């Protein structure tokens, strides 16, 4: 569906459903790109070239779909504010969100996975060990940080370590949840809120974010974190 057709949709439920389907489609395309990139190194040079062309085409489709959902980075910024001098960069990484409430969620292995792949013995929880990550979530117009603790399990034989599966991501390693992406898309097209205006609203609620972070098409192209 083209951008101008989305702009003409007034029904909030219809728009929310479209946004969710678009997010799932983006996730499937990104996962396919990851799988293809993992295969390319084992191919012959001619086959590598063909597969690389396919990967490049998929990346372009992914970027175009992101533009349809989230718009481009060409939205005009407010003109009533004087430009502030750029501050020197002190490092890279996500912005610390110290104002947001933190909720922890534990992820455990399914019963069927609690067996050692080497010897078949039951896995035991590795006390104090987990793979931690966090994502920004929105709950009833509140922004919170959800800490995902993916439990680690190991076998006494030392031949197997397993980690519980975490939440599905729109982009591998992404910091913002799928529901957050849908929230941004619905606000943009249903409420006609440009990304810059959403940024100001989010900052009033404690979330320090930029319009570039709300537009994942740039981050997909540059392999950064959304």
N, C-alpha and C positions, 0 to 999 in steps of 0.2 A: 504494500500500500504506500502511495506516494505521500510526501509531507503535506501538500495542499489538501489532500483528502482527509488526512488526520485532523487538520485544523478545522474542518467543517463538522466534526463529530461533537455533538452537544451532550449526549447521554454519558454520564459518568461511569456507569457499569460497563457499557460497551467499550469505552476508552480504557478502563482498567483491565478488562479482559484482553484487549489488543496489546497493551503494554506488557502484560505477563507473558503472552505468547511470543512477543518479540524478544523478551529477555531470555526465554528458554531456547529460542532459535539461535540467538547470539552465543549462548553457552555451548550448544551442540557444535556450532561452527568452530569455536575456539578449541574445543576438545579434539575435533578432527584435525585441526592444524597441528596441535601438539603431537598427536599420534603420527602424522605424516612426517614431521620433522625428526621424530625418533627413528623412522625407518630409512631416511634418506642416506645416512652414512654407510649403510650396508649394500647400497646399490652400485651398479657400474656407472661410469661418468655420464654416458648418454641417458641412462635412466634417471640419474640424479638431476640432470637438467630438466627433463620432462616433469619430474615430481616437483622441482623447485618452481616451475612455471605454474603448476596447479596450486601450490601453496601461496604464491604471490597473488593469484586470482582470488583465492579464498580470503586472504587478508584484505584485499580491496573490497570484496563484497561485505566483509565484516565492518569495515570502516564506513561504507555507504549506509549500511543498516543502522549503525550507531547514529549517523547524522540524521536519519529519518526520525529516530526516537528522541534523541536528546538535542538536536540542533547542532549548529557549528559554533566554532569559537569566534565567529565574526559578529556576534551580537554587540551592539553599541554599548559602551560603558557610560555611566552617568557623566554629563558634561558640567554639572554644577559644582563638582569638586575639583580643586586644583590637584595636579599630579604631585604625588609625594616622591621625594628623591628615593632611589632604590637603595635599600640597605644591603651591605655586603653579606653574602651568603656565608653562613658559618658551618654548613654541613647539609647532608641529604637525609631523606627519610620522611615519614609521615609526621604531621603536626601533632604535638601532644594535646590531648583533649582532657585536661585535668578538671574541667567544670562538669563533665558528664558523669551521671550515675553509672556504676559498674555492676553488672550482673554476671555471675559465673555459671556456665553450663558445662556439665561433665558428659563426655561421650565414652561409652563403654563398648567392648566387643560383644557381638552376638554370641549366644551359647554355642552355636555351631563352629565359631572361630576360636574357641578357647582350647585348642589342641595344638601341640607342637608339630610343626611341619617336618621336623627331623626324626623325632622318636615317637610321636603320637601321644605323649603324656599331657595331662591337663596343664594349661598355662596358669601362672600365679600372678596376681597384680603386683607390679613393681612399685613398692611403696615410695611415695614422694616423687615419682617420675611421670612426666606427661609432656606432650608436644603442645605448646601454648601459642595461641594466636588470638587476634581480636578483630571485630568488625563493628562498624557503626550501624545501629538499627534505630528505627523510629517506631515508637509505641504511643498511640493516641496523641500525636503531635508533640511527643517528648523524644529527644534524642538520647540514647544511652550507648555505652560500650558493652558489648557482650563478649566476655572472655570465654573462649572455647578451650577446654582442657581435654585433649584426646588421650585417654588413659593408655599407658604402655603395659605390655604383658611380656613375660619371659618364661622360658622353661628352665628348670634346674639343671638340665644337661648342657645349657649354654649354647645350644644350636639354633635357637629361634627367639626372635623378638618381634612382637606384633604391636601395631598402634591402631586404636579405634578410628573409624571413619568420621570425619568432621562434616560440617555443612557444605552443601553444594555451592560453588562459586560461579558468578557470571564470568569472571576472568580468573585463571589460576593465580593464587596469591593475593587476590583482590581484598581490599579492606572493607568495602561497602557491600552490604547484603543485597540480595535480589529484591527484597521488599523495598529497600531504600531506593534502588534504581527505578522501580515502578512508581514510587512516591514522587520522584523528581519528574518523571515523564507525565504523570497525571496532572501535577501542578502546572507544568508548562503548557499542556494542550487543553486541559479541562478548565483550569483557572486562569489561563493566559498569563502566567507569571514567568517572565524572562529569568534566565539563570542568575543574572546579577541581583535581581530582586529576591530570589530565593536565598541567595547567599546572605543578604542582609537580614532576612527573617531568621535564618538558621543561627546566625551569630547572636541574635537577641535571645535565642533559646540555649546558648552555650556551646554550639557547634562551630568551631573555627574552620571554615572551608572556603575554597575558591571556586569560581565558575569553571576553571579548567578541570578541577577534580570532578565536577558534576557532568562533564562531557567526556565519556570514556573513549570516544573515537580517537582522540589525540593519544591517549595512554596506550590503546591497543596497538597503534601504529609504531609507537616508540618503546613498547615493551615495558611500560611503567605500570605502577599500581593504581587501580581505580579505587 
